[in-house]
Amino acid sequence: GAVVSQHPSWVICKSGTSVKIECRSLDFQATTMFWYRQFPKQSLMLMATSNEGSKATYEQGVEKDKFLINHASLTLSTLTVTSAHPEDSSFYICSATWGGGKDGYTFGSGTRLTVV
Amino acid sequence: AQSVTQLGSHVSVSEGALVLLRCNYSSSVPPYLFWYVQYPNQGLQLLLKYTTGATLVKGINGFEAEFKKSETSFHLTKPSAHMSDAAEYFCAVAGYNKLIFGAGTRLAVHP
């Protein structure tokens, strides 16, 4: 149980275009979803937290107009990287929870974004 | 506020040797603690977690961790390392509606 599916697993796009990454909870309703960014050989950096039907809460320093997050249902959240640039190239990981705290957090398999 | 410190960004052990990955936490409330493993280009997989109850927690792949409140520690151990254990390991504490991660420890296992 508690499976999170993230797609695509990798994507290459041209500079200036937008890319959408999907995160789905397959067998539970995710009250909260999280988006992380991970640079090579570093820990996960939380970008934003989203609750179904409400606006995402962005961490300090994360551009909300560049990283658009939509959490339209209890099983789907999307991250759109708008007007991507090479510096946006990174590994993006989503996570979902049905209650947080001790209930735990399940992670997607990640998306490797390369902007050329 | 909660925080996590992982001592040692790199740990190298021989196959069959004891694995010890260190994690210390700071929390103003009783903590919920987690260990995750990450293989290259993959997401995070939960190894084990401590919420309440027994302080020695057993997880998958032969790993276990002991919650020591007096030492504010939650070290991860495995009696005998296997080559397949080579990966990045993250300790985390549950904050208010989010996880707070340590910097990670890269475990290398050599023959």
Interface residues (C-beta under 8 A of the other chain):
Chain A: V4 Q6 T32 F34 K41 Q42 S43 L44 L46 T49 F91 I93 S95 G100 G101 K102 G104 Y105 T106 F107 G108 S109 G110 R112
Chain B: Y32 F34 Y36 N41 Q42 G43 L44 Q45 L46 K49 T51 T52 F90 A94 N97 K98 L99 F101 G102 A103 G104 R106
